[in-house]
């Protein structure tokens, strides 16, 4: 398939596919007239990259998954480097969730500390009190 079809089937743009190619993640073949041609395996790789990006991975983090897919593994998640990347991303998400929980508790405590309706604040037209 040509780059436009690959992009459409993967839900992305031809520009994005070329960007992945520049980073060495996608490897097209070439037709006799020099056009990029892609097979179903490259489509799977582009879909995998897009899925990883949606989970907060960057292109550097995607490399072990692509390498794993190219080695013949079914999902790209099976290789030790991929598993380590998954664990690292999960830890990052856990840390972010902990930080958000802390911020939520702080905001909730501040709201609870206000007794009754909030005070009426009046400001002068110049912005001074």
Protein Blocks (a to p, Z undefined) as FASTA:
>chain_A
ZZklmmmmnopafklmmmmmmnopaccdddfkopacddfklmmmmmmmmmmmmnopafkl
mmmmmmmmmnopanlpmpmklmmmmmmmmmmmmmmmmmmmmmmmmmmmmmmmpgcjdddd
dddfkopZZ
